[in-house]
Amino acid sequence: MTVLVDPLTRRLTHLRLSVTRRCDLACAYCHREGAPDTGPEMSLSLLTEIVTTLAAAGLSKAKITGGEPLLRPDLVEVVRVLRAAGYVDVSLTTNGTRLAALAAPLKEAGLTRVNIGCDSLSSSVTPKTLVRVLPGLRAAVDAGLVPVKLNMVVLRGVNEHEIDDLLALAREHGAILQLIELIATSADDPFFRAHHVPLSPLRDALAARATARRVRELQGREQLDVDGGTVEIVSPFHRSFCGRCSKLRVTADGCLMPCLVAGAKVPWRGPASLDEALALRRLPERVTACD
């Protein structure tokens, strides 16, 4: 079996698979997986070819993303394809608005777990609020898609004061609260300038209250046990985030994307396109000076 190793000796084991760029919400911070919409949505047959080839090359864990992946009508079949290809862990990130009806069929097809976007209990600034998320959260827990993760993008002036409330909500449902640092969608992003919150001070405050701490191999992500619940810190602004990256992305139009922030796309031409994608994986310039 081929093992994919990039020029920085990082072994690739994780697939991040965008199945659509469509979405039923309009979050101001959405980066659409960093890929411009330049082609039609890939067919199920092309998707099957790509993910099967990547599984044979050593990728074993898959995260399905979008846009909003639940808008793709054959999503249950996509999960079946991934499991048949040999991915031992197949997860999904979703805004949760359509999850209540699909949680059980997705679990039956082989979905392992789910991340649900929930930035606020009720803010008018973000559409990912509890009222939209709660039915899907409950359905995911009932279906056994655990551990559920609640993805909270921390936004200045919007939801910093709600972290403890969302931690309590996550704890109530046996979920993990994932705090995500906002990233810019362009070189001059007014939403980023207005709402970016560095996670480092928040992490330090939570660590002072924590009863246990773990560091995941995936991108050096830190997990803290706080007040009977678990918080995971996801910040792209440190060396480990990129230095430990083991992901290869596939865009909704069927291209390989070696890096979220590098922006390069490699059209799929079968296994021959893997070498080109590997050669483009590097540490982004904005990270090389970070600790």
HELIX and SHEET records of a PDB file:
HELIX    1   1 ARG A   32  GLY A   34  5                                   3    
HELIX    2   2 LEU A   44  ALA A   56  1                                  13    
HELIX    3   3 PRO A   69  LEU A   71  5                                   3    
HELIX    4   4 LEU A   75  ALA A   85  1                                  11    
HELIX    5   5 LEU A   99  ALA A  109  1                                  11    
HELIX    6   6 LEU A  130  ALA A  143  1                                  14    
HELIX    7   7 GLU A  160  GLU A  162  5                                   3    
HELIX    8   8 ILE A  163  GLU A  172  1                                  10    
HELIX    9   9 PRO A  190  HIS A  195  1                                   6    
HELIX   10  10 LEU A  199  ARG A  209  1                                  11    
HELIX   11  11 LEU A  218  GLY A  220  5                                   3    
HELIX   12  12 ARG A  239  GLY A  243  1                                   5    
HELIX   13  13 ALA A  272  ALA A  279  1                                   8    
HELIX   14  14 GLU A  285  THR A  288  1                                   4    
SHEET    1   A12 ALA A 212  VAL A 215  0                                        
SHEET    2   A12 GLU A 222  VAL A 226 -1                                        
SHEET    3   A12 GLY A 229  VAL A 234 -1                                        
SHEET    4   A12 ILE A 176  GLU A 181  1                                        
SHEET    5   A12 LYS A 149  VAL A 154  1                                        
SHEET    6   A12 ARG A 113  GLY A 117  1                                        
SHEET    7   A12 ASP A  89  THR A  94  1                                        
SHEET    8   A12 LYS A  61  THR A  65  1                                        
SHEET    9   A12 HIS A  14  SER A  18  1                                        
SHEET   10   A12 LYS A 247  VAL A 250  1                                        
SHEET   11   A12 CYS A 255  MET A 257 -1                                        
SHEET   12   A12 VAL A 266  PRO A 267 -1                                        
END                                                                             
